[in-house]
Amino acid sequence: MSSWLNLAVVAAGGAVGSIARYGITLGMMSIPGGSSMLGTTTANVVGCAAIGALAEYSLLSETFSPRIVLGLRVGFLGALTTFSTFAAESMLLAGEQRWPVAVFYVAANLFLGWGALWLAATLVKGWLA
């Protein structure tokens, strides 16, 4: 029974995360100069910050049950972040011989994502410590 409930929590979180990711992409495409790649990067950076904050918060606080953390981390944030889309978009840029843009895109996602995760975790740790 417990594993079925875990699956349901992950599926529900994933559904909401997918919708949020789609909304972010539409939002980034609607601004002047925006693109789906800007949406992907935004979703990845927001997701990294959120997972960093959630990881630190769940270590320092007993507010969330392990099942809630599972639904948020694996379900919602797993669906929100978009590594497969990021990989496909970067390969498209490389295939078009747009190497400077491809390298910048990969670096921006990796470094901004890592930085967002670190910053969010550090802020939560400072807030709860």
Buried (B, 14 or more C-beta within 10 A) or exposed (E): EEEEEBEEBBEEBBEBBBEBBBEBBEEBEEEEEBEBBBBBBBBBBBBBBBBBBBBBBBEEEEEBEEBBBBBBBBBBBBBBBBEEBBEEBBEEBBEEEEEEBBEEBBEBBEEBBEBBBEBBBEBBBEEEE
